[in-house]
């Protein structure tokens, strides 16, 4: 590590972590690594994934579009961008490309939704939550039809524009289109708002302006409900398909060019089919990494209650999800903290899950949290670790909120990604975003903020920072160079929202690919 001293701070540069790909080839960038070496595998393990069997559900136009996209991404796609380090050309996905994997479709794995029958009811339902429920149930029933001895590895759910407009897809696009009422329906709705009673319902449904206490999200609800079926899904909007196929006409309205979309799409379905695109080169084989977080359970009657959750990662980057117990939120700090017995139980279960997957006991446990570790949490975690023998431990708080401290350097670009500034003996600021020499640029649009890291444990600050930087490169839902937060915490909100859509007893899948 390079070292720079100032009168107030000690700054060090942590080199960019290497990733491992096929034939043990190493490279810092996911896309360059896949182009050079193909997806990760060891020669002494079972051979790598050679095909992804893809099922498709959508209306006729949606299915036709996604099949055109699949045929297109089998071949190389040039990137229109000038920085080929940041936007390398896509190599194609079939057996004679670096992916060494083909995409297979079949009429047997294809279900067509009819606009006049399957989708008409959604369009005419006034209540948006009911619309979402009907749309989700429609896809769930169709996915059930694809279950069987000859089922696909991944199911592509292509959403017609009608579902995009009338259901919304996620919380960011929840402003779903309203069903247009006739003048008579509008008049009756206004009278109902004024508490006017009626002796008849007039033969039609009237929606009031009351906002439901608990609103639902199409994407999260679908992911949650199909989890018990055991087939990962990829949700794709019809508008996204149009942007890909008509990029020349619509590039002003889309964030991704076809090459970038092909990179992300092919890698995502490869991972969801249980392939391993890449792993970190120097992640310790004996360490169990655990991200602890909390989410609001939409099905719980008390909204001041949150549910604890652990995300467990093995040395090869395999991610596992563990649902915990109910936790009360402190009314003053607005933060959730585990009681001693809850902390002990959650971590004990997490370590057991790690052992069952990695086939070895860990000699070290690292816990990441977004909030400080309370005394009870520390005590409970310590007791859980003690049950597994002489294991070293590190409790790490990672806060992403702006700390009020920013560092600048001369020139046009911000500080280097990997810059670590020591604040005191236990705390550092780590730039997980910034200028990356490997891609010759800074991919962000604003001055980057550092992560604020506080550490209690036996490892050095440098080792903790190195691991966090490495864990920002394990997002297989995208081929971006890195993410802001480590994988232990970056998907906590997304995973929690999916868990919140289903009862505890319905949580039957623990692998990360079912949540992405």
LINTA-V885523 format. One record per residue. RES is the residue in one letter. PSI is psi in degrees with one decimal (999 if undefined). BURIAL is + if it has 16 or more other C-alpha atoms within 10 Angstrom, else -. Layout:
[[RES	PSI	BURIAL] [RES	PSI	BURIAL]]
This chain:
[[X	135.8	-] [X	157.2	-] [X	130.2	-] [X	132.8	-] [X	141.7	-] [X	176.5	-] [X	-22.1	-] [X	-30.7	-] [X	155.6	-] [X	121.4	-] [X	138.4	+] [X	152.7	+] [X	123.9	+] [X	118.0	+] [X	152.1	+] [X	127.3	+] [X	146.3	+] [X	147.5	+] [X	154.8	+] [X	136.5	+] [X	-158.6	+] [X	148.7	+] [X	27.7	-] [X	20.9	+] [X	140.0	+] [X	142.6	+] [X	147.8	+] [X	-30.8	+] [X	130.2	+] [X	-43.5	+] [X	-44.5	+] [X	-39.8	+] [X	-42.2	+] [X	-37.7	+] [X	-37.4	+] [X	-41.4	+] [X	-13.9	+] [X	178.3	+] [X	158.0	+] [X	139.0	+] [X	156.8	+] [X	143.4	-] [X	-25.7	-] [X	1.1	-] [X	177.8	-] [X	152.7	-] [X	154.5	-] [X	166.9	+] [X	127.7	+] [X	-13.5	-] [X	150.1	+] [X	114.7	+] [X	117.8	+] [X	124.5	+] [X	154.1	+] [X	131.6	+] [X	127.9	+] [X	176.4	+] [X	173.7	+] [X	-44.6	-] [X	-37.7	-] [X	-43.0	+] [X	-42.8	+] [X	-41.4	-] [X	-45.4	+] [X	-30.8	+] [X	-34.7	-] [X	-39.9	-] [X	-43.5	+] [X	-44.1	+] [X	-36.6	-] [X	-43.5	+] [X	-4.3	+] [X	-24.5	+] [X	161.8	+] [X	147.7	-] [X	122.8	+] [X	141.9	+] [X	136.6	+] [X	-4.9	-] [X	153.5	-] [X	-32.4	-] [X	94.2	-] [X	-11.5	-] [X	-40.8	+] [X	-33.5	+] [X	72.6	+] [X	154.3	+] [X	143.9	+] [X	133.3	+] [X	-8.2	+] [X	158.4	+] [X	94.6	+] [X	-178.8	+] [X	-31.5	-] [X	20.2	-] [X	171.5	+] [X	-27.4	+] [X	-30.8	+] [X	42.6	+] [X	137.2	+] [X	156.0	+] [X	122.9	+] [X	132.3	-] [X	163.6	+] [X	147.1	-] [X	-27.2	-] [X	-19.7	-] [X	29.1	+] [X	126.5	+] [X	126.0	+] [X	126.6	-] [X	133.0	+] [X	129.0	-] [X	-36.8	-] [X	-27.4	-] [X	-60.4	-] [X	-35.6	-] [X	-14.1	+] [X	-39.2	-] [X	-37.0	-] [X	-42.1	+] [X	-30.8	+] [X	-5.1	-] [X	128.5	+] [X	-43.8	+] [X	125.9	+] [X	-36.3	+] [X	-38.4	+] [X	-37.7	-] [X	-46.4	+] [X	-44.3	+] [X	-42.9	+] [X	-39.8	+] [X	-43.5	+] [X	-47.3	+] [X	-34.1	+] [X	-47.7	+] [X	-37.4	+] [X	-46.3	+] [X	-37.4	-] [X	-36.5	+] [X	-37.4	+] [X	-34.9	-] [X	-24.2	-] [X	-8.0	+] [X	145.2	-] [X	-169.6	-] [X	-28.4	-] [X	43.7	-] [X	155.2	+] [X	166.7	+] [X	-35.8	+] [X	143.6	+] [X	125.2	+] [X	116.2	+] [X	100.7	+] [X	118.8	+] [X	120.3	+] [X	159.0	+] [X	-30.6	-] [X	-41.8	+] [X	-40.0	+] [X	-43.0	+] [X	-39.7	+] [X	-17.1	+] [X	-26.8	+] [X	161.9	+] [X	-35.5	+] [X	177.3	-] [X	-27.8	-] [X	-23.4	-] [X	35.2	-] [X	-8.2	+] [X	66.9	-] [X	150.5	+] [X	139.8	+] [X	144.6	-] [X	130.8	-] [X	129.1	-] [X	152.0	-] [X	163.8	-] [X	-39.2	-] [X	-44.2	-] [X	-39.8	+] [X	-42.2	-] [X	-43.2	-] [X	-38.2	+] [X	-41.8	+] [X	-38.4	+] [X	-37.1	-] [X	-35.7	+] [X	-27.7	-] [X	14.3	-] [X	22.2	-] [X	129.7	-] [X	156.3	-] [X	148.1	-] [X	-12.3	-] [X	157.3	-] [X	4.1	-] [X	8.7	-] [X	9.9	-] [X	162.6	-] [X	137.4	-] [X	124.5	+] [X	136.6	+] [X	172.7	-] [X	3.2	-] [X	129.4	-] [X	126.6	-] [X	145.4	-] [X	-35.3	-] [X	115.1	-] [X	154.7	-] [X	160.9	+] [X	126.8	+] [X	-51.6	+] [X	-51.1	+] [X	-39.5	+] [X	-42.9	+] [X	-45.5	+] [X	-41.5	+] [X	-44.5	+] [X	-30.9	+] [X	-2.8	+] [X	-39.4	+] [X	-14.3	-] [X	-18.0	-] [X	18.9	-] [X	119.0	+] [X	151.6	+] [X	152.5	+] [X	117.3	+] [X	127.0	+] [X	132.5	+] [X	148.5	+] [X	-36.1	+] [X	-34.6	+] [X	-41.7	+] [X	-43.1	+] [X	-42.0	+] [X	-36.5	+] [X	-49.6	+] [X	-24.9	+] [X	42.2	-] [X	-38.8	+] [X	-35.8	-] [X	-28.9	-] [X	13.9	-] [X	-20.7	-] [X	-17.9	-] [X	7.1	-] [X	148.8	-] [X	-21.3	-] [X	137.3	-] [X	163.9	+] [X	-37.1	+] [X	-46.4	+] [X	-42.3	+] [X	-39.8	+] [X	-42.5	+] [X	-52.1	+] [X	-41.6	+] [X	-47.8	+] [X	-39.5	+] [X	-39.3	+] [X	-46.1	+] [X	-30.3	+] [X	-45.2	+] [X	-42.2	+] [X	-23.0	+] [X	11.2	+] [X	25.1	+] [X	168.4	+] [X	97.3	+] [X	-44.9	+] [X	168.7	+] [X	168.9	+] [X	143.1	+] [X	-35.4	+] [X	29.3	-] [X	127.0	+] [X	131.0	+] [X	-21.3	-] [X	8.8	-] [X	133.7	+] [X	115.2	+] [X	129.0	+] [X	126.8	+] [X	122.2	+] [X	130.0	+] [X	-177.5	+] [X	150.7	+] [X	157.7	+] [X	126.1	+] [X	111.5	+] [X	-23.3	+] [X	-6.6	-] [X	136.0	-] [X	-23.0	-] [X	114.9	-] [X	-10.0	-] [X	1.2	-] [X	134.5	+] [X	165.2	+] [X	134.2	+] [X	156.9	+] [X	141.8	+] [X	137.6	+] [X	119.9	+] [X	135.5	+] [X	132.6	+] [X	177.1	+] [X	-27.7	+] [X	9.8	+] [X	5.0	+] [X	127.1	+] [X	134.6	+] [X	143.8	+] [X	137.5	+] [X	121.4	+] [X	136.0	+] [X	-139.5	+] [X	173.6	+] [X	138.0	+] [X	133.0	+] [X	142.0	+] [X	131.1	+] [X	123.9	-] [X	-18.1	-] [X	-49.1	-] [X	-16.9	-] [X	22.0	-] [X	150.1	-] [X	136.4	+] [X	145.7	+] [X	144.2	+] [X	165.5	+] [X	-48.7	+] [X	-32.7	-] [X	-42.5	+] [X	-43.5	+] [X	-46.6	+] [X	-44.2	+] [X	-47.0	+] [X	-37.3	+] [X	-45.3	+] [X	-36.5	+] [X	-43.6	+] [X	-39.6	+] [X	-38.3	-] [X	-38.9	+] [X	-46.2	+] [X	-40.8	-] [X	-29.9	-] [X	-40.5	-] [X	-10.9	+] [X	29.4	-] [X	153.8	-] [X	140.6	+] [X	149.5	+] [X	-1.3	+] [X	141.3	+] [X	129.0	+] [X	125.5	+] [X	127.2	+] [X	136.0	+] [X	155.3	+] [X	-13.3	+] [X	165.9	+] [X	152.3	+] [X	122.1	+] [X	161.1	-] [X	-40.1	-] [X	-40.2	+] [X	-45.1	+] [X	-43.4	+] [X	-44.4	+] [X	-43.8	+] [X	-41.0	+] [X	-41.5	+] [X	-38.7	+] [X	-44.8	+] [X	-38.9	+] [X	-32.3	-] [X	-17.8	-] [X	10.5	-] [X	-158.4	-] [X	86.4	-] [X	130.2	-] [X	159.6	+] [X	152.6	+] [X	124.6	+] [X	119.0	+] [X	121.6	+] [X	126.5	+] [X	111.6	+] [X	132.4	+] [X	-7.4	-] [X	147.4	-] [X	131.3	-] [X	-8.3	-] [X	-4.4	-] [X	126.1	-] [X	146.8	-] [X	140.4	-] [X	160.9	-] [X	162.6	-] [X	145.9	-] [X	-171.0	-] [X	-15.2	-] [X	156.7	-] [X	-173.5	+] [X	159.3	+] [X	139.7	+] [X	131.9	+] [X	-1.8	+] [X	126.8	+] [X	126.0	+] [X	120.9	+] [X	126.1	+] [X	-45.0	+] [X	-165.0	-] [X	-28.6	-] [X	-4.6	-] [X	141.9	+] [X	160.9	+] [X	129.7	+] [X	124.8	+] [X	99.2	+] [X	-10.2	+] [X	154.3	+] [X	-170.8	+] [X	129.9	+] [X	111.2	+] [X	-32.8	-] [X	-36.3	-] [X	6.8	+] [X	24.9	-] [X	176.3	+] [X	121.2	+] [X	-6.9	-] [X	179.3	-] [X	-11.7	-] [X	167.3	-] [X	123.4	-] [X	144.5	+] [X	143.3	+] [X	157.2	+] [X	139.9	+] [X	117.0	+] [X	126.3	+] [X	135.1	+] [X	132.5	+] [X	116.8	+] [X	-163.4	-] [X	-16.0	-] [X	164.2	-] [X	160.7	-] [X	-37.5	+] [X	-42.5	+] [X	-41.3	-] [X	-44.9	+] [X	-39.6	+] [X	-44.0	+] [X	-43.7	+] [X	-44.1	+] [X	-41.2	+] [X	-40.6	+] [X	-8.5	+] [X	-0.9	+] [X	14.0	+] [X	41.2	+] [X	103.5	+] [X	6.1	+] [X	-3.0	+] [X	158.9	+] [X	21.2	+] [X	153.8	+] [X	-39.9	+] [X	170.2	+] [X	170.5	+] [X	-47.3	+] [X	155.1	+] [X	157.2	+] [X	-25.0	+] [X	-23.9	+] [X	-20.1	+] [X	-27.8	+] [X	11.7	+] [X	-45.7	+] [X	-44.7	-] [X	-43.7	-] [X	-43.1	+] [X	-38.5	+] [X	-34.0	+] [X	-43.8	+] [X	-32.0	+] [X	-12.4	+] [X	-2.8	+] [X	147.4	+] [X	155.9	-] [X	-40.5	-] [X	-14.3	-] [X	-4.7	-] [X	96.7	+] [X	-13.0	-] [X	136.4	+] [X	-8.6	+] [X	143.1	+] [X	-29.2	+] [X	-18.0	+] [X	-11.8	+] [X	-13.5	+] [X	999	+]]
